[in-house]
Amino acid sequence: MIAENVTNFQSRLRLACNRAGRSGDDVTLVAVSKTFGAEAVRGAFSAGLADLGENYVQELTTKRAQLADLPLRWHFIGRLQTNKVRALVDFIHLVHSVDSFRLAAEIDKRAGSIGRTIDVLIEVHTTDEPTKSGVPPGEVRELVKRISSLSSVRVQGLMTMGPFSDDPDDSRPSFRTLARLAREIEGEGIEGVSMKKLSMGMTHDFEIAVEEGATILRIGTAIFGERKKKQGVHV
Ligand SMILES: *Cc1c(COP(=O)(O)O)cnc(C)c1O
């Protein structure tokens, strides 16, 4: 079933890229495996996906241990507490959800102590919903500047989530805001900072994200199926 889901998703993605006049070569698909077990991840890997996303540290480290035989790239996409950074620092490929200097400084300290440099995205709060995490758009530039002084953390771009809505078009303003911010910050030429990665778009709104310039899509449901309801829409 997962192989079929991946094939179907990839044809939708190809169509979306065509409509947007994009080749798709610069779009990375991160398969969000939260709540699904190691066997599901094996299915995704067999279908050609090697980038996996998780939003709980414990769940991620357990699954990773069960999948140590596969060359997977793990992405952290959830709220990250500073006291959990240590558990991720020796292997994490990209942290999508940095939303404070304090968190960046902790990643820097832990990464520096083992001689790694960790790529991060700044999570931006682009809706007016009070519950979402992320930095307000007006504070992103200052935060990026401060983080750019850290030697073991490298800002590679921005991440956001669209609003809770059944209508994918409702996500467009969020995605536009993210793309515009990235262009503005890129234009400042802050040393050591890149704005090339735009992590935006989930199962219900990835086509809009592609139109608005996403380079990383975080896709769970379309690949693994529906999650158990108690987890909520975005969890
Ligand atoms: C769960 C989750 C996703 C994937 O959501 P789907 O709608 O299942 O594709 C993407 N991003 C984040 C931050 C998530 O928590």
The ligand as an ORCA input file, in Angstrom:
! r2SCAN-3c Opt
* xyz 0 1
  C       2.216     15.700     10.962
  C       2.979     16.789     10.344
  C       3.103     16.864      8.945
  C       2.447     15.896      7.971
  O       1.065     16.043      7.957
  P       0.121     15.303      6.888
  O      -1.069     16.159      6.840
  O      -0.165     13.949      7.438
  O       0.841     15.227      5.605
  C       3.873     17.910      8.430
  N       4.473     18.813      9.229
  C       4.378     18.753     10.575
  C       5.068     19.784     11.392
  C       3.623     17.760     11.177
  O       3.533     17.730     12.516
*
